[in-house]
């Protein structure tokens, strides 16, 4: 909805009606130049976030190069 591209581990969780139903773990913002930046790094030290699934517009499998960058950052 805000045109941000995130790379994250995502898990659907059970929740009460109206509550967030997806857990994003280790989300990184994918910049136009292909670099990864921790999401919301200026606001919090959390590495897990809850989000409503209706806020997620597209889910894709990233390419190998991006996966390698991501895995190097989260280890």
SULNORHU-V189821 format. One record per backbone hydrogen bond with DSSP energy under -0.5 kcal/mol. NH is the residue of the N-H (numbers start at 1). CO is the residue of the C=O. If there is no record, write none. Layout:
nh:co
NH:CO
NH:CO
This chain:
nh:co
6:4
7:28
8:6
9:25
11:23
13:21
19:16
21:51
22:51
23:11
24:22
24:49
25:9
25:23
26:47
28:7
29:37
30:5
31:29
31:35
34:31
37:29
39:27
41:38
43:40
44:40
49:24
51:22
55:52
56:53
57:55
62:60
67:63
68:64
69:65
70:66
71:67
72:68
73:69
73:70
74:70
75:71
